[in-house]
Amino acid sequence: MSRLWIACFVSSVMWVGSAGAQQGTVLEDQQLTSDILGRVMHYAVYLPPGYTHNTRSYPVLYLLHGYTDREWAWIQFGQVQHIADEAIRTGQVPPMIIIMPDAGISWYMNDRAAQQRYEDYFFDELLPHVEATWPVRKSWEFRAISGLSMGGHGALLYVFKHPAMFSACAALSAAVLTDEEVMQMSQEQWDQVWGFVVGEGLHGSARLTPHWKANNALHLAQQADKSLLQRVAFYIDCGDDDFLYKGNAALHVLLRDMGIAHEYRVRDGGHEWSYWRSALPEVLRFVGRRFMR
């Protein structure tokens, strides 16, 4: 074997190894059995470049999908692996683990009858499972949450209810509805989208039940511990053509009036994956700044 051939072979192996070290890994169809929900639950996980070569612990971002999507949506449509790899490779964000849970169409909340308790599952089963299975830091300072649409609703819901648990929250096109929008919603839309978790057959102001208010970002923000909210970094982004613009704008005004610091963005676009993909790099940079010292 010639020395030239050996040199070329070694160089090739080193290049492939270097390229591989700059790529993260996505693992789909991760599972845990939920006693609270009474079924096997699924989630996906993104592991940063270099994960297999060290024994360190990582900050963690919980990235929530939208209505009718699944845990793989941010992988399939959101290109999370490519975007996270590039952000980490260029030093824009620190290496982090991203957890993408499946929530069905639960709205990430407990339903009115306490039969489908997704919020309880998230905090009492999923978080402990993640922290026992993956090398994530367990302090609130290194835990963030983000999501789109229904997932944006879930991210805000969890931070307003559990502000001591998270350092950052990034809500994209969040399903935040004003009371007026709720009361004026068509009966068909209400029963199909919200009725099964809040109450079917409700009309007008009767929809503004205690359960609705206990799971609506605009009501929750006013009831949350302000001192804890002030240590959370908030990022709110909703397109100028998005049908959810009113609720997001109302949340911005409310937080501004409450003196809760936050970033508010209105960019060109609607309720679509091209908008959320373009938002993800900034979301990672935003939460990444909270993870760095």
N, C-alpha and C positions, 0 to 999 in steps of 0.2 A: 504494500500500500504506500503510495507516494506521500511525502510530507505535505505537498500542496493539497492533495485530496483530503488528508486528515485535517489540515488547517481550515479548509472550506467546510468540512463536516462539523467541526467544533464551532465555527462561527455561526453556522446555520442553527445548530442546537441552542446556542446562546441567544440568538435573535428570537427564536420561537419562544424560549423560556421568558425572555424579557417582555415580549408582546403579551404572553399569557398572564404574566404578573400584573399587567396593567388592566386586566379585564376582571370584572366581578362575576359572580355566579348567581343565577336565579334558580330557585328550587320551588317548583309548583307542587300542588297536591299534598302539602303537609297537613297532618290531621291530629285532632285530639277529640276524645269523647267527652261530651258535655253532659254532666248530670243535671245542670240547670235547664238546658233545652231538650234533653232527652234524645240526643242524636249525635252522630259524628259530625264535627265541624271541620272546615277546610281553611287553609290560609297558604299564602305564598311568601317567600322570603328572598330578599336580595342581600347577598354577602359581598362586601367590598373587595377590590383587588388586594391580593396579599393575605387574604383571610386564612388560607391553609398554611401559611408560613410563619405564623406567630401565635402567641398565646394571650394576647392583650384582650381587653374588653372594649366594646364600642358603644358610642351613643346610639340611640334607636329612634327611628321615625315610624310612627304608625300611619300608613297611607290608606285612606278609605275610598272605596269605589262608590259609584252612583247607583241610582234606582234601576233595577232590572239587570245590572251587571253582576260580575262575580269577582272572586279574588284575583283572577288572572287579567282583569281588564287593564290595569295600569301597565302590565307587561305587554299584552297583545296590542293595545291601542295607544298606550301612553309612552311606550318606548323607555320605560324607567331604567332598564339596564344600561342602554346606550347613554342616556342623559346623565345618570349618576356616575358611570365610568368616566365620562369626559370631564365632569365637574371635579371629580377626585383627582384625575390625572393631571389636570391643569392647576391644582392647588386651590381651587375656588372654595372647596368645602372639605372638611376633614372626612376620613373614612367613617362610614356609618352603616348600620344594619337597618334595612327597611322591611317592616312587617306589613303585609297586605291581607287582611282577614276577609272572609266571606260573611256578608250580613244579609243575603237575600234581599227582601224588600221590607226589612224590619224597621227602617229609619234609625237604626242603632239605638232604639229605646225599648223600654219595657211597655208592653201593650196595656190597655186599660184594665184588662181582666187578670193581669199578672200571670198569664199562661205562656207567653213568649217573652221571656225576660232577657232580651239581648244585652241591655246595659249591664245587668248583673253578671251575665256570662263574660262580657269583655273585661270587667275589673276583677271578678272573683275567680275566673278560670283561665282566660286567655293570657292576661298579663303575667300571672304566676307561672303559667306554662312556658311562655316565651323566656322569662328570666331564669327558668330552670333548665331550658333546652339550649339556648343560644347565649354566647358571651356578651351580653348587653349590660351596660352600667345601670344600676338600679335606683340611682338618685334622680329626683325630679329634674335636676339641672341638665341631665343628659337624656331626657325623654321629651319628644315632641309629637304633635299630631297634625295631620292635614287630610284633606279630602275634597272631592268635587261633588257638587249638587247635593244628593242625599248624604254623601260622605262629608261635604262641607257642613251640613246640618249636624251630623254626628260629631264632627270635630268641635264645633262650637258648643254643642250640648254637653260634651264631656268636660271641656275646660271650664264652662260656667258652673257646672255642678261639682267638679273636682279640681278647682284651680291649683291646689297644692300638689297635683300630680304631674304637671307639665310645665316646661319652660317656654314653649312656643306653640302657637296655633296658626296654621295657614289655611284659610277657607276659600275655596275657589267656586264661584257661581253657587254659593251656598243656598240651600232651600230654606231661606228665611222669609216668612210671610207675615205681613202686617195683619192686624185684626180685621181691617176693612177688606183685605183680599180674601181672608178666610170666610167672612160672612157673605161675600159676593160670589164665591166659587159655585159653579154649577153643581147640582145635586149628584149628577153622574160622576163628575170628577172627584167630588168629596168622598163619596162612598167607595169609589174604586181605588183612590190613592191614599186617603187618610182614614177613612171610616173604620177599617179593621183594627187600627191601633188606637183610635180615639173614640169612635162611636158612630156607627152607621145610622143613616136616616135623620141625622141632626140638620136643622135648618138655621140660617142666619146666626144671631148672637148665641143660640143654644150650642153652637159648636165651640164656643170659647169656654170650655169646661175647665175645671181645676187641673185635669190631666193634661189638657192641651197647653195651658199656661205653664205647667211644670216641665214642659218639654219644648218650649218655644224660646229661641235665642233672645228675642226682644224682651220677653218677660223675665227670663232667667238672669240676664245681665243686670237688671235692676235689683235683683234679690241676692246676687252673689257677694261674697266677701270682697270688698273693694281693695283692701290691703293686699290680698292674695292676687287679685286680678292685675294689680299694678306691676307685679313682678313677671307676668306672662307677656311675651312678645306676640302681638297679634298682627296678622297679615290678611287683608280682605281684598279679593280681586274678583270683579264681575264685569263682563263685557257690556259695552254700550247698547248692544242689540239683544241682550239676554232678557228673557221674560221675568227673571227674578230680580231685576234691577231695583225695584221699590224697596223690598225688604233689606237688601244689602246696603242701599243708601240710607235707609232708616237706622240700621245698626251703626253705620259710620257716624251719623249725627248723634245718636244716643251715647256712644262711647266718647265722642268728642265732648258732649255736654257733661258727662260723668268724670271727665279728666283722665280717662284711660288711654294711654298712649297706644297708637296703632298705625300701621301703614294701610292706606286705602288706595286701590288702583282701579281705574276704569279705562280699559283698553278697547281697541277696535275688535269686535267679534261678538259671537253669540254663544249659545249653549251647545258647544260642540267640542270634539276631541282636539281639533287643531288649536283651539284656544287653550285648552288645558295642557297640551304638550308644550306650547310656547310659554306657559306659566311655570312649568315644573323646574327649569333651571334656576329661576329666581327663588322659588320656594326652597330648594335645596340650599341656596346661598343664605337665605334668610334664617332658616333653622340652624345651618352650619355655623353662623356667627354666634349663636347662643351656645353652641357646643364648644367653641374655642375660647381660650383665655388670653 
